[in-house]
Amino acid sequence: MPRHSREQSGTGIYHVMLRGINRQSIFEDDEDYIRFISLLRSLVQRFDDTGCPLPAQCTIYAYCLMDNHIHLLVKEQADSISTTIKRVAVSYAYYFNRKYSRNGHLFQDRFKSEPVNDMTYFVTLMKYIHQNPVKAEIVDNIDNYRWSSWHEYVSANPHLPSVCNVQSVFKRINQKDLIKLISSPIEMFEDPLEKEDEKTVLHHVCDSEARDLLRKLCSNSNISVIQTFQRKERNSIIESALKCGLGVRQMARLTGVSYGIIQRINEKVGQRTVP
């Protein structure tokens, strides 16, 4: 089936989502988060070999780095949105694969995007993006999440590079009103970039417990290595994890092993347990 062309934005602003392939984790430790934020920084603050500034490749208004996906609110500048996102995704995938001795794609084949054509929707997305960790029940308050751009709007974080053009946002809505609006509980909001994804499946084991179990089973702190094991060893680990209550989609997301492979193993496990 041919791909549909991206819907173009009249303002040049897009809400972008990058997701790990098979919903696998794309950040394993703090260094990974910082590396991705540094790559975003390199898009907006560029210099030539003599130290003279170069035009920004884009303008970034907001970001939120989650365990297995990324939200961005970004405006095209020197490059198209496709070129910009491809550049940062390829750079990060190269870093991640090299660090964790893995091969192949890290992100889903094509990032998702939607145009942002008015200020009302822009502010709605600012709130949605920064509230993502609260929605996922990772933190109770957006101030407590380290890996989003919210700290740039409320106070500088000396441990993270500045990425967003906060002053252009404050020209449209003052800081006090923005903080009040974004910090308030989020109302029902159906994200067009999320609605195409698979329905949430309930798991018997939460992700943190699942990671701990998988680390023990594969004797490695980096559980994505499971996808590199020989078939027999890989399938044995997956079978053991399934018997401990991990969900099929949950394991695909955490390990990077395809959903189809895990589902076939799951069906075999089920057949064996039928009396």
NUBABA-988914 format. One line per 8 residues: number of its first residue (from 0); for each residue x, y, z of N, C-alpha, C, CB. Coordinates in steps of 0.02 Angstrom, whole numbers, plus 50000, padded with zeros to 5 digits. Glycine has a CB too. Layout:
residues N
NUM	X Y Z X Y Z X Y Z X Y Z  ...
This chain:
residues 275
0	50042 49941 50000 50000 50000 50000 50044 50062 50000 49952 50000 50061  50032 50110 49953 50074 50170 49950 50063 50214 50012 50059 50210 49887  50115 50248 50031 50109 50293 50089 50072 50356 50070 50179 50310 50117  50035 50382 50118 50002 50446 50107 50052 50502 50119 49940 50454 50154  50049 50554 50079 50094 50611 50089 50075 50647 50153 50091 50659 50029  50124 50678 50185 50111 50713 50247 50068 50774 50235 50177 50733 50281  50023 50785 50282 49982 50845 50278 50026 50905 50295 49920 50841 50326  50025 50955 50252 50069 51013 50261 50038 51064 50309 50084 51045 50193
8	50081 51097 50346 50060 51148 50394 50067 51217 50363 50101 51143 50459  50015 51257 50371 50018 51326 50346 50065 51370 50386 49950 51355 50345  50079 51350 50448 50123 51389 50491 50194 51361 50491 50096 51390 50563  50202 51300 50464 50268 51267 50467 50279 51231 50533 50323 51317 50457  50228 51231 50577 50234 51200 50643 50201 51131 50641 50203 51244 50698  50234 51082 50672 50209 51013 50674 50216 50983 50743 50246 50970 50622  50168 50941 50759 50174 50896 50816 50201 50831 50789 50104 50886 50855  50258 50809 50814 50293 50751 50788 50298 50698 50843 50363 50770 50761
16	50289 50635 50823 50301 50580 50870 50346 50528 50838 50235 50549 50893  50400 50511 50873 50445 50457 50854 50436 50400 50904 50521 50481 50853  50428 50339 50879 50417 50282 50923 50468 50228 50909 50346 50255 50915  50491 50194 50961 50537 50138 50952 50506 50083 50912 50560 50112 51020  50545 50050 50870 50519 49995 50830 50493 49940 50875 50574 49968 50782  50434 49913 50857 50401 49863 50899 50388 49889 50969 50442 49799 50903  50385 49956 50974 50372 49989 51039 50427 49976 51090 50306 49967 51067  50487 49959 51067 50541 49945 51115 50566 50009 51147 50598 49908 51080
24	50599 50001 51204 50628 50058 51239 50685 50088 51197 50654 50037 51309  50688 50153 51196 50741 50187 51158 50788 50227 51204 50710 50234 51106  50774 50225 51269 50817 50256 51318 50829 50206 51375 50786 50323 51346  50893 50191 51387 50910 50142 51439 50937 50176 51502 50961 50093 51413  50968 50234 51495 50995 50268 51554 50997 50343 51542 51067 50241 51570  51019 50381 51592 51019 50454 51588 51061 50479 51530 51046 50483 51653  51117 50446 51516 51160 50467 51462 51123 50467 51395 51221 50421 51457  51078 50419 51386 51040 50415 51324 50993 50475 51316 51000 50350 51321
32	50958 50492 51370 50913 50550 51367 50953 50614 51352 50875 50557 51434  51009 50622 51386 51049 50682 51376 51076 50685 51305 51107 50684 51426  51096 50628 51277 51121 50627 51208 51067 50651 51160 51145 50557 51189  51005 50627 51169 50952 50648 51122 50938 50723 51129 50888 50607 51135  50937 50748 51190 50925 50819 51200 50982 50860 51169 50918 50835 51275  51043 50836 51174 51100 50869 51143 51094 50871 51067 51166 50835 51163  51066 50817 51038 51055 50816 50966 51002 50867 50946 51033 50745 50944  50951 50875 50987 50902 50928 50974 50935 50996 50977 50844 50924 51025
40	50978 51005 51025 51014 51069 51033 51055 51084 50970 51060 51066 51094  51085 51032 50941 51127 51042 50882 51087 51063 50820 51166 50979 50866  51022 51053 50822 50979 51075 50767 50965 51150 50769 50913 51037 50768  50964 51177 50830 50944 51247 50838 51002 51294 50850 50895 51253 50894  51059 51268 50872 51119 51309 50882 51176 51278 50842 51138 51315 50957  51190 51307 50784 51238 51279 50738 51293 51330 50723 51204 51256 50672  51354 51304 50711 51411 51347 50698 51454 51316 50643 51453 51359 50762  51487 51358 50605 51533 51332 50554 51601 51319 50586 51540 51382 50495
48	51649 51300 50545 51715 51281 50571 51752 51339 50605 51757 51253 50516  51732 51400 50589 51766 51458 50619 51729 51484 50681 51772 51513 50568  51673 51451 50698 51635 51472 50756 51581 51522 50742 51681 51502 50806  51571 51539 50679 51517 51586 50660 51450 51549 50660 51531 51618 50591  51397 51582 50685 51332 51548 50688 51302 51534 50619 51283 51590 50728  51268 51478 50614 51232 51458 50553 51157 51460 50566 51255 51388 50529  51116 51464 50514 51043 51464 50525 51020 51399 50558 51007 51472 50457  50971 51406 50602 50943 51347 50636 50908 51303 50584 50894 51367 50693
56	50912 51238 50594 50877 51192 50550 50803 51188 50566 50908 51123 50553  50785 51209 50626 50715 51210 50646 50708 51252 50710 50688 51137 50658  50646 51264 50730 50632 51295 50795 50594 51244 50836 50591 51362 50787  50617 51233 50897 50584 51185 50941 50548 51223 50997 50635 51134 50970  50485 51206 51007 50445 51238 51060 50435 51192 51120 50378 51259 51032  50435 51127 51109 50423 51081 51164 50448 51012 51145 50348 51079 51184  50469 50973 51196 50485 50903 51186 50470 50864 51249 50560 50895 51165  50460 50800 51242 50453 50756 51299 50480 50688 51278 50379 50750 51324
64	50530 50664 51313 50561 50600 51298 50533 50548 51347 50639 50604 51303  50496 50501 51319 50468 50447 51360 50509 50384 51349 50393 50434 51341  50493 50332 51384 50532 50271 51381 50540 50244 51310 50500 50218 51425  50484 50242 51273 50488 50212 51207 50461 50256 51151 50449 50148 51206  50450 50320 51166 50429 50366 51114 50446 50438 51132 50354 50360 51100  50442 50481 51082 50463 50551 51090 50410 50596 51059 50532 50564 51056  50392 50649 51094 50347 50701 51067 50387 50765 51056 50287 50714 51114  50376 50797 50999 50408 50860 50983 50356 50909 50956 50465 50851 50932
72	50364 50972 50972 50326 51026 50941 50378 51070 50906 50282 51067 50994  50379 51068 50840 50436 51095 50802 50413 51132 50740 50483 51039 50783  50451 51183 50722 50436 51223 50662 50492 51215 50611 50426 51298 50680  50474 51206 50548 50523 51202 50495 50561 51268 50488 50489 51183 50428  50624 51263 50473 50664 51323 50458 50705 51310 50396 50710 51343 50518  50770 51298 50404 50813 51288 50347 50797 51224 50309 50886 51287 50369  50774 51173 50344 50759 51109 50314 50686 51090 50323 50803 51054 50344  50662 51043 50283 50594 51017 50291 50590 50977 50355 50574 50974 50230
80	50528 50967 50378 50519 50929 50439 50546 50857 50431 50445 50927 50459  50537 50829 50372 50561 50760 50360 50637 50756 50365 50539 50735 50291  50672 50804 50335 50745 50805 50337 50770 50815 50408 50772 50860 50291  50738 50859 50444 50758 50874 50513 50751 50814 50559 50718 50933 50541  50692 50782 50557 50680 50725 50601 50723 50666 50581 50606 50706 50599  50732 50656 50516 50775 50601 50494 50846 50610 50519 50774 50595 50417  50871 50672 50518 50940 50685 50539 50950 50666 50613 50957 50759 50528  50904 50688 50655 50913 50674 50727 50901 50600 50742 50866 50719 50769
88	50853 50569 50707 50839 50498 50719 50897 50454 50698 50775 50478 50682  50926 50468 50641 50983 50428 50617 51042 50436 50664 51002 50449 50545  51055 50497 50685 51112 50510 50730 51104 50473 50797 51120 50585 50743  51042 50476 50824 51032 50443 50888 51034 50367 50880 50965 50465 50918  51005 50341 50827 51006 50268 50816 51078 50243 50810 50965 50250 50753  51120 50280 50776 51191 50261 50769 51224 50258 50838 51229 50310 50723  51211 50309 50878 51239 50311 50946 51214 50252 50987 51222 50378 50981  51148 50240 50986 51117 50188 51027 51142 50119 51006 51040 50191 51021
96	51143 50106 50941 51165 50040 50917 51238 50026 50934 51155 50035 50841  51278 50078 50929 51349 50070 50945 51358 50058 51020 51389 50131 50922  51323 50095 51060 51330 50089 51132 51308 50020 51157 51290 50144 51167  51253 49995 51129 51224 49933 51154 51237 49873 51108 51150 49942 51164  51284 49881 51062 51305 49826 51018 51245 49792 50984 51344 49774 51058  51202 49833 50955 51144 49806 50920 51146 49829 50847 51078 49828 50954  51105 49798 50805 51101 49815 50735 51028 49828 50716 51131 49760 50691  51019 49861 50660 50951 49869 50634 50919 49934 50656 50909 49813 50656
104	50855 49941 50635 50817 50002 50649 50803 50009 50723 50751 50002 50609  50803 50070 50747 50785 50085 50816 50715 50114 50819 50835 50133 50848  50698 50156 50770 50633 50189 50768 50588 50155 50717 50640 50263 50752  50523 50164 50727 50475 50142 50677 50493 50173 50610 50403 50160 50697  50474 50140 50557 50495 50158 50490 50483 50231 50473 50460 50115 50440  50427 50258 50494 50409 50326 50476 50381 50363 50537 50357 50326 50418  50408 50421 50551 50382 50459 50608 50313 50487 50591 50431 50516 50627  50275 50501 50642 50208 50529 50633 50210 50604 50643 50157 50497 50683
112	50168 50639 50606 50165 50712 50614 50095 50737 50598 50218 50747 50569  50078 50793 50627 50016 50827 50610 50028 50902 50610 49959 50808 50660  49995 50939 50566 50005 51011 50563 49973 51047 50622 49977 51039 50498  50003 51102 50642 49976 51144 50696 49965 51213 50665 50025 51148 50758  49902 51230 50654 49886 51290 50615 49856 51347 50654 49840 51271 50560  49847 51340 50719 49820 51397 50758 49847 51395 50828 49742 51396 50758  49843 51452 50862 49873 51460 50928 49837 51417 50980 49871 51533 50949  49772 51409 50973 49734 51370 51022 49758 51298 51023 49659 51372 51005
120	49767 51269 50964 49791 51200 50961 49864 51196 50982 49782 51172 50890  49903 51247 50967 49973 51249 50988 49978 51243 51064 50006 51314 50964  49938 51282 51100 49940 51280 51173 49913 51213 51199 49899 51339 51203  49862 51186 51166 49836 51121 51186 49890 51067 51182 49776 51101 51142  49930 51070 51128 49983 51022 51120 50040 51034 51169 50010 51025 51049  50054 51097 51184 50105 51112 51236 50086 51077 51301 50111 51188 51247  50022 51080 51318 49998 51049 51379 50001 50974 51374 49927 51072 51395  49977 50947 51319 49975 50874 51310 50046 50844 51312 49941 50856 51244
128	50092 50875 51277 50161 50849 51275 50193 50849 51344 50203 50890 51226  50186 50903 51380 50217 50907 51446 50181 50865 51499 50220 50980 51469  50116 50851 51486 50078 50810 51533 50085 50735 51519 50005 50830 51531  50121 50716 51466 50128 50646 51448 50151 50602 51506 50175 50639 51391  50203 50623 51544 50226 50580 51600 50174 50573 51655 50290 50609 51629  50132 50624 51664 50078 50620 51714 50024 50572 51689 50047 50690 51728  50007 50578 51625 49959 50532 51595 49981 50459 51600 49948 50550 51521  50047 50449 51593 50075 50381 51597 50086 50358 51669 50140 50377 51558
136	50069 50401 51717 50076 50387 51789 50148 50374 51809 50033 50326 51807  50194 50410 51776 50265 50406 51794 50279 50455 51851 50310 50422 51733  50247 50514 51847 50253 50565 51899 50184 50592 51914 50302 50622 51877  50178 50626 51971 50114 50656 51989 50108 50727 51964 50106 50655 52065  50165 50758 51948 50166 50828 51928 50218 50838 51874 50180 50873 51989  50204 50880 51825 50251 50889 51769 50318 50918 51793 50221 50933 51716  50319 50953 51849 50381 50981 51875 50430 50927 51895 50367 51027 51934  50405 50867 51908 50447 50812 51933 50475 50768 51879 50407 50771 51981
144	50461 50783 51816 50487 50742 51761 50548 50775 51731 50433 50729 51707  50603 50739 51728 50667 50769 51707 50674 50779 51632 50724 50726 51732  50642 50735 51593 50660 50731 51523 50609 50764 51476 50669 50660 51503  50584 50820 51497 50542 50861 51453 50568 50932 51452 50467 50858 51475  50541 50973 51408 50563 51042 51402 50530 51088 51453 50549 51068 51332  50489 51061 51498 50453 51104 51544 50500 51145 51588 50407 51063 51587  50557 51117 51605 50604 51153 51648 50628 51217 51613 50665 51109 51665  50627 51220 51547 50648 51280 51512 50598 51337 51519 50660 51264 51438
152	50536 51319 51533 50483 51369 51539 50475 51395 51611 50417 51341 51515  50496 51355 51659 50488 51375 51729 50553 51397 51762 50458 51320 51769  50609 51366 51741 50674 51385 51768 50728 51348 51728 50680 51368 51844  50786 51376 51727 50841 51345 51689 50867 51284 51727 50898 51396 51678  50885 51233 51690 50915 51173 51719 50988 51170 51696 50876 51108 51698  51035 51183 51742 51106 51185 51722 51133 51118 51697 51147 51209 51779  51096 51064 51710 51120 50998 51692 51096 50976 51622 51097 50948 51743  51052 51015 51591 51027 50998 51525 51034 51057 51478 50953 50976 51529
160	51051 51045 51415 51058 51100 51367 50989 51130 51351 51092 51076 51303  50988 51196 51341 50927 51230 51321 50913 51217 51247 50931 51306 51335  50851 51203 51232 50832 51183 51164 50777 51228 51135 50810 51111 51162  50729 51247 51177 50668 51278 51153 50672 51354 51148 50611 51259 51197  50634 51381 51101 50627 51453 51092 50569 51476 51137 50615 51472 51018  50583 51481 51201 50530 51498 51249 50507 51570 51242 50554 51485 51320  50552 51615 51222 50533 51685 51218 50480 51698 51166 50594 51727 51204  50482 51660 51110 50431 51670 51059 50362 51648 51084 50449 51633 50995
168	50362 51598 51129 50299 51576 51159 50273 51628 51208 50307 51507 51194  50319 51656 51248 50299 51706 51297 50273 51771 51264 50357 51722 51343  50290 51782 51201 50264 51840 51166 50189 51832 51152 50302 51851 51101  50167 51769 51148 50096 51755 51134 50056 51745 51198 50090 51694 51090  50088 51716 51249 50055 51704 51313 50107 51712 51368 50022 51632 51315  50092 51754 51417 50143 51769 51468 50158 51707 51511 50120 51827 51513  50216 51710 51543 50241 51651 51580 50193 51629 51634 50308 51666 51610  50166 51676 51672 50121 51658 51727 50059 51621 51702 50100 51721 51765
176	50028 51647 51648 49969 51614 51621 49985 51547 51590 49936 51660 51569  50044 51542 51558 50063 51479 51527 50074 51425 51580 50128 51488 51486  50110 51443 51634 50123 51395 51688 50057 51370 51719 50168 51426 51742  50012 51416 51730 49947 51397 51759 49909 51351 51713 49905 51460 51773  49910 51366 51648 49873 51326 51600 49903 51257 51590 49871 51362 51533  49969 51254 51581 50001 51190 51567 50003 51145 51628 50073 51201 51541  50007 51174 51688 50012 51135 51749 49946 51106 51772 50041 51178 51804  49890 51134 51749 49825 51109 51771 49812 51041 51742 49770 51158 51751
184	49771 51000 51776 49756 50932 51751 49731 50933 51680 49705 50897 51797  49753 50886 51641 49734 50884 51570 49664 50857 51562 49784 50842 51530  49626 50888 51518 49559 50864 51503 49565 50806 51453 49515 50921 51475  49507 50776 51437 49506 50723 51387 49533 50751 51321 49434 50695 51378  49583 50718 51294 49613 50741 51231 49635 50681 51191 49673 50789 51245  49608 50674 51132 49627 50617 51088 49682 50640 51041 49565 50590 51048  49741 50615 51053 49798 50634 51011 49793 50597 50944 49865 50617 51047  49789 50633 50888 49785 50601 50823 49845 50556 50808 49780 50653 50769
192	49902 50570 50839 49961 50529 50827 49960 50465 50868 50024 50569 50843  49920 50464 50921 49915 50405 50964 49858 50359 50944 49908 50426 51036  49805 50387 50914 49744 50348 50903 49753 50291 50853 49688 50393 50880  49805 50297 50810 49817 50243 50762 49853 50184 50794 49857 50270 50704  49880 50194 50853 49918 50140 50886 49871 50086 50912 49961 50168 50943  49901 50030 50929 49862 49973 50954 49831 49990 51021 49906 49911 50959  49776 49958 51035 49742 49968 51098 49786 49944 51156 49673 49932 51099  49780 49979 51211 49819 49961 51270 49798 49892 51296 49811 50014 51326
200	49847 49853 51313 49834 49786 51339 49856 49784 51412 49872 49732 51297  49813 49757 51454 49830 49753 51525 49882 49699 51537 49767 49740 51567  49931 49713 51579 49983 49664 51594 49978 49644 51668 50053 49694 51579  50001 49584 51681 50002 49561 51751 50062 49591 51787 50004 49485 51754  50112 49613 51750 50174 49638 51779 50188 49708 51752 50234 49590 51764  50204 49755 51796 50219 49823 51773 50286 49824 51737 50218 49873 51832  50299 49876 51698 50360 49879 51657 50424 49875 51698 50360 49942 51616  50426 49909 51754 50488 49909 51794 50503 49838 51820 50481 49957 51854
208	50451 49802 51842 50461 49733 51864 50479 49688 51805 50398 49707 51900  50448 49702 51748 50462 49662 51688 50535 49670 51667 50416 49683 51630  50561 49731 51670 50632 49743 51653 50678 49704 51700 50648 49818 51655  50662 49707 51764 50704 49672 51813 50705 49597 51798 50679 49685 51885  50647 49570 51783 50643 49498 51768 50682 49481 51705 50570 49476 51761  50674 49521 51653 50709 49508 51590 50785 49513 51598 50686 49556 51535  50807 49561 51639 50879 49568 51652 50907 49505 51686 50893 49629 51696  50869 49477 51731 50891 49416 51765 50892 49357 51716 50845 49400 51824
216	50841 49354 51674 50837 49297 51628 50892 49298 51575 50769 49298 51594  50912 49359 51554 50964 49362 51502 51033 49379 51530 50945 49413 51449  51037 49387 51597 51100 49402 51631 51135 49462 51601 51147 49341 51628  51095 49514 51586 51123 49574 51556 51079 49633 51575 51127 49567 51478  51110 49690 51590 51073 49749 51609 51037 49781 51550 51119 49800 51641  51060 49764 51489 51029 49791 51429 50986 49737 51398 51083 49815 51378  50921 49740 51410 50877 49685 51388 50866 49683 51313 50810 49692 51423  50885 49736 51277 50877 49734 51205 50925 49684 51172 50890 49804 51176
224	50974 49658 51210 51019 49608 51182 50983 49543 51168 51078 49595 51229  50924 49534 51197 50886 49472 51187 50873 49460 51113 50820 49474 51224  50861 49514 51075 50846 49507 51005 50907 49483 50964 50821 49573 50977  50967 49486 50994 51027 49464 50959 51046 49392 50974 51086 49510 50976  51011 49361 51023 51028 49293 51043 51008 49243 50988 50993 49275 51109  51039 49184 50990 51018 49129 50947 50945 49111 50962 51064 49068 50956  50910 49087 50911 50838 49076 50917 50819 49035 50978 50812 49042 50855  50854 48980 50991 50836 48936 51047 50841 48972 51114 50880 48874 51047
232	50896 49009 51124 50906 49045 51186 50856 49102 51193 50978 49072 51191  50846 49139 51138 50798 49194 51139 50728 49169 51156 50797 49229 51070  50706 49116 51122 50639 49090 51133 50630 49062 51203 50623 49036 51082  50683 49034 51231 50679 49007 51300 50668 49063 51350 50743 48968 51317  50703 49119 51340 50695 49177 51385 50625 49205 51379 50748 49232 51368  50602 49212 51317 50535 49239 51305 50482 49194 51336 50521 49248 51230  50489 49129 51328 50441 49082 51357 50439 49087 51433 50459 49010 51336  50498 49093 51464 50501 49099 51537 50467 49163 51560 50574 49098 51561
240	50478 49217 51524 50448 49281 51542 50372 49279 51535 50477 49338 51500  50349 49248 51481 50276 49242 51471 50244 49203 51527 50262 49208 51403  50276 49150 51550 50249 49109 51604 50247 49148 51670 50292 49046 51612  50290 49200 51674 50291 49242 51735 50240 49299 51732 50361 49272 51746  50202 49303 51677 50148 49351 51673 50159 49412 51630 50132 49374 51740  50217 49416 51596 50229 49473 51552 50183 49469 51491 50303 49476 51530  50160 49527 51467 50116 49529 51409 50156 49525 51344 50074 49591 51410  50124 49503 51290 50157 49496 51225 50179 49564 51199 50111 49462 51175
248	50133 49612 51197 50151 49679 51173 50200 49713 51219 50087 49722 51165  50193 49700 51284 50240 49728 51332 50311 49704 51319 50218 49709 51404  50319 49640 51305 50385 49612 51292 50413 49638 51225 50383 49536 51291  50370 49644 51175 50394 49671 51111 50419 49742 51120 50338 49669 51059  50383 49780 51161 50402 49850 51174 50468 49855 51211 50348 49885 51213  50479 49811 51260 50538 49816 51302 50600 49785 51271 50524 49783 51368  50592 49732 51232 50650 49695 51206 50668 49712 51134 50637 49623 51212  50618 49734 51095 50631 49746 51024 50620 49685 50980 50702 49770 51014
256	50607 49627 51012 50588 49567 50974 50518 49578 50946 50591 49502 51018  50507 49556 50884 50444 49572 50851 50384 49541 50887 50446 49549 50779  50328 49576 50882 50266 49552 50913 50247 49483 50886 50208 49602 50900  50256 49473 50820 50237 49409 50790 50275 49350 50819 50248 49411 50716  50340 49359 50830 50381 49305 50858 50357 49288 50929 50456 49324 50859  50347 49340 50969 50327 49329 51039 50257 49298 51041 50328 49395 51079  50214 49320 50997 50146 49293 50996 50146 49218 50978 50102 49332 50946  50188 49198 50931 50192 49127 50912 50217 49085 50971 50239 49118 50851
264	50267 49112 51008 50291 49077 51067 50236 49073 51120 50354 49112 51096  50199 49127 51127 50144 49129 51175 50091 49077 51159 50113 49200 51176  50077 49069 51094 50026 49020 51074 50050 48949 51090 50010 49026 50999  50115 48936 51080 50143 48870 51096 50140 48856 51171 50215 48865 51071  50156 48909 51210 50153 48902 51283 50082 48885 51304 50177 48967 51318  50034 48919 51273 49963 48907 51289 49942 48836 51273 49919 48956 51253  49966 48811 51216 49948 48743 51196 49975 48691 51245 49975 48729 51126  50035 48705 51271 50066 48657 51317 50030 48654 51383 50138 48675 51328
272	49998 48710 51401 49965 48713 51467 49893 48688 51466 49967 48783 51494  49867 48674 51405 49798 48650 51401 49796 48578 51427 49771 48655 51328  49751 48562 51475 49749 48495 51504 49723 48444 51454 49705 48496 51567
